[in-house]
């Protein structure tokens, strides 16, 4: 009878109490408590501290100093004529400063040094340190492969060769945001390069043309006739007109690619910046020039965008 009662207690009571309580009921010493599990604190990913000045290598210190310079200081340091012979760097800094921390590709046509062996590349080095995350590419008619370095690449070829220009864009390591034409400076080359490259530039990009003074020099392919339609500055003037192509009253006019994608033109002495975007703001010419368009077919599409302001001349 007693054994039956013990077996019932084991079956009914033991599952209801813990090991230590069951030992006390049986009169046996309580088992030692298991040690509490040790929790390993979760490691947090902490950003690595910036190395102190004393911990930097000489190369790191030099790189930090260069990246802190203005574009004019960098031009003087590397010996490019973009400051000194010309005074372009303050204009470049104004128009390109917003890209300084971005990843993108900058293409400069003309590496410098002409046919002199081992000469050239000063401006490419300048751009490398002004844009510490950008890929810098140079194109020159001469072999300038000695200029290659981390984040600097070079191509050899003509600035009016569509194949080489398209290959550069296809092989680039980021959006083509900046093009600088510092090549032959001959108007016929500048105009053709713009025709090929501008459509390949990203929206929001900047296209710069240097040394536009050759427009006025017949010896360099320009003309002493200021209204000659074949010069570089004639192209620039056409681009300015094209900014307002939606205001033309000639209904048969078909906008060019440049008309539709040039959103600003900034001119300085011998230097021009062209901004790319979508030049389709709309116009209120039909309502302002109501008499001119009185005979237009009713129901014709409006020239103004949906959010256009009230009509004003």
Buried (B, 14 or more C-beta within 10 A) or exposed (E): EEEEEEEEEEEEEBEEEEEEEBBEEEEEEEEEEEEEEEEEEEEEEEEEEEEEEEEBEEEEBEBEEBBEBBBBBBBBBBBBBBBEEBBBBEBBBEBBEEBBEEBBBBBBBBBBBEEEEEBBBBBBBBBBBBBBEBBBBBBBBBEBEEBEEEBBBBBBBBBBBEEBBEEBBEEBEBBBBBBBBBBBBBBBBBBBBBBBBBEBBBEBBBBBBBBBBBBBBEEBBBBEEEEBEBBBBBBBBBBEEBBEBBEBEEEEEEBEEBBBBBBBBBBBEBBBBBBBEEBEEEBBBBBBBEEEBEEEEEEEEEBBEEEBEEEEE
